[in-house]
Amino acid sequence: MQVGGLPLEGAQVAMEAVFEERKAVNPDGIAFLSGQVARPQEGEAGLKAAAGRSADLLRLAMEAAQGSAMLRVSCFLTSLEDAGAVREALAARFPSVPLLLVQTQRAARDRLVECEGVARLGQPPPGEVELLNPQGLAQSKMYSQVARVRSGRLVWTSTQLAFRYSEDDARLAFARLQRTLESAKSSLRQAVMVNSYPLSAQMAEMIRKVRFDYLDAARPPASTLLPFEGLPSMDASFAIEAAAIGAAQ
């Protein structure tokens, strides 16, 4: 995705990756934690206090997941003017945890911070996946706040682009992502985390409208959905990516 900015002067690219370890480092599993939105309150000039509230909600999600440690945190902001202060707020709550800060748009209409994370579990879930919506966090039938996962195999996709703006175009993007997962012996109905990156609020509503034609409405995955500055195609309207349970090999 093309973003609005990165928290280092002159920075042009940010990269992150998931690696397979030779030995188990999270024997009880991991938790995917949905993005937690916080907005500045009246009288707050910057985003530091909002970032702290977002991080507090993320910690609440981790505790409800019975997480023993946070493994990474990604925070999406509408401004990086006080990135240093935002880092301080996050570091105070998650010391020594890898942190990614991204400004989603250069001229966003709204002011907000949304932080998501992945945590190591201290207690395994009762099955391969347990989905939670803890008290104190926003409640929605559209997604789960926490996905506790202990599976022998996880599948990560790259982003799948949607082209143009009709409902059929949106469905085609989900169908392509489904075929990608099927090639890895998985499915969108086995998704535990789905992130969506629309270019506008209208496309965000389109994603919400069509996604349960492909996802399992009875077990909605964790999710982060945010408008971004741009996508690597002039015709693209949104991008989606997923982490899902794969079949045992």
Secondary structure, 3 states (H helix, E strand, C coil): CECCECCCCCCCCCCCCCCCCCCCCCCCCEEEEEEEEECCCCCCCCCHHHHHHHHHHHHHHHHHCCEEEEEEEEEEECCCCCHHHHHHHHHHHCCCCCEEEEECCCCCCCCCEEEEEEEEECCCCCCCEEEECCCCCCCCCCCECEEEECCCCEEECCCEEEECCCHHHHHHHHHHHHHHHHHCCCCHHHEEEEEEEECCHHHHHHHHHHHHHCCCCCCCCEEEECCCCECCCCCEEEEEEEEEECCCC
